[in-house]
Amino acid sequence: MSARDLSVLVSVVFIVAMLIIPLPSWLLSVLIILNISLALLVLLTSMNVREPLQFSIFPSLLLLLTLFRLGLNVSTTRSILSKGEAGGVVETFGTFVVGGNVVVGFVVFLILIIIQFVVITKGAERVSEVAARFTLDAMPGKQMSIDADLNAGIISEQQARERREKVAREADFYGAMDGASKFVKGDAIAGIIIVVINMLFGMVIGVVQHGLDVGEAAQRYTLLTVGDGIVSQIPALLISTATGIVVTRAASDENLGADIMQQLFAYPKMLYVTAGTIFLLGLFTPINDLLTIPVASLLALGGYNLSKLSKKEEMSQEVAEEEVEMDQMKSPESVVSLLSVDPIEFEFGYGLIPLADANQGGDLLDRIVMIRRQLALELGIVIPVVRIRDNIQLQPNEYRLKIKGNEVARGELLLDHYLAMSPGMDDDSIEGIDTIEPAFGLPAKWITEEMKEKAEMLGYTVVDPPSVVSTHITELLKAHAHELLGRQETKQLIDHLKETYPILVEEVTPNPLSIGDVQKVLAKLLKEKVSIRNLPVIFETLADFGRMTTDTDLLTEYVRQALARQITNQYVVNGETLKVITLSGKVEKAIAEGVQQTEHGNYLALDPTISQAIIEAIASQIEQFSFQDQAPILLCSPAVRMYVRQLTERYFPNVPVLSYNELETNVEVQSVGVVDIE
């Protein structure tokens, strides 16, 4: 045990001893001065903390100081009643401070009690109670706010943990302060009772045991009792004031003294108004002008000096800001900072500001948080934070999405309208502004709110503008997820996997595959909308085949086959028959023969005539497939799947290409079309 810990324990034991063992008068005087010093120290400390949690020990300290003060009361009471004295400090407060007048001393003591008990303690108790209640009520909201910031990427996991601990500590602190304020209240009541007991029994002991007459006994023991009461109530008043300061202290960047000077004198003109009021008070009332004019002059002088100081600070601040800007422009770092590009940017015209302004009911920020969560569950990728800003260069109702500095899409919203999409048969009675639904390119109309109910009854799909733009953002992020997955993001995914599968990660990277190789495989999967959330299976496959080849195209095919159940469930709903378009043997043979093998990998080099014929045949089959109730799917042999995808991705980017090995054996497959060429 350290000396510091031991000293605290010894102090507590000494307080207990004070209740039992009589102390000499000189030691009582030392302890009384120590009590006043500790109370003053606590008061000054409470004024200098910036937030209550910086003085979190205060409730326990308050209990110990109250116990120490009551121990002193017991010791001084014992000394007064047994010896007729309690040391020089008590006697000084009983004679010098109150002028030796018993009545004056008793009145001063009562005033101290009233100030402490009725004003400060009562107020501090009420504030503590309300603060504890509001802190507990606000805890769920604060926790949700922390979770939202964590999901949005604004704070890290460590910062979120620290903020949660702070919220819990605040609740504990205000709850403890609510209870600790009861000690102060009880201490004030105990002070009154002790004084009354000392006065009554002191006179009895003085008359009966010491042979004093009633007047002399009353004078002596009442002065000592009042002196003892005042000397104990002054530190009690300081502690009560400190309690009130702590519980009423709002979080700030400065201490109480700095805040008072900055905020009370923040408006120098108010000093002029106050000075004028005091001057008029002396002018139109019997109050002596010699009292009001100096005070008014002092206030006016203070306002003048503060005004000059405020202007000087504003000028110096402007000069400092200009110098900083000039230094930044001159420094090489200012140019380097211009090179950074946000991964995702969402820009909108001034007419769409209500979408993002929470004060106007906009919930775009919350929607984007949910989109990031949704894509993490669906694709297994952590989408970077979306930078949202208004752009006056856009049309008022226009928005655009940029990925890595390049625009990928733009659209237009009418905030006072709804987007209505036809069920297949347009109705002329639905009037609106013709447009195209931005996410899927379907024909639609912007209709007014009066037309909304009618459109819904006719089978139209009616969507509000925030849902339109959030759906558009979701589909764009899905389509470009492979571009957002770089080596740094891949490293984060690998580190997360390593926490639970360390051996598996060590077997794959850095040998035989680098982080760049893993990133290419994951990006190829995302490009074809295959979720990479099941990283353990992906890494198991890479561990099996990574030593055989480092060709990322081949490795991607192996991974797709390992994810057969996932891919099957992605396209087969509730065990339904999977309707596909297959390739004829002639087409597959032509594609296989067109594969060129090089030391840098394999690529498809078909004759342009054959390529055009295959593309036209696929387009024809897709057009016929449009009458089915499923989206078109191309099915081919595993050997040519990736080359078929290379051939079709430019013309049919949304048509998935699957191989037979990527489907579960229990799935019923029905070919509704065959791609063939002459």
Beta strands, then each sheet from edge to edge (+ up, - down):
strand 1: 344-348
strand 2: 386-390
strand 3: 398-403
strand 4: 406-412
strand 5: 418-421
strand 6: 433-436
strand 7: 443-447
strand 8: 461-463
strand 9: 578-583
strand 10: 595-598
strand 11: 601-604
strand 12: 634-636
strand 13: 657-659
strand 14: 669-675
sheet 1: 2+ 1+ 3- 4+
sheet 2: 6+ 7- 5+ 8-
sheet 3: 13+ 12+ 9+ 14+
sheet 4: 10+ 11-
end
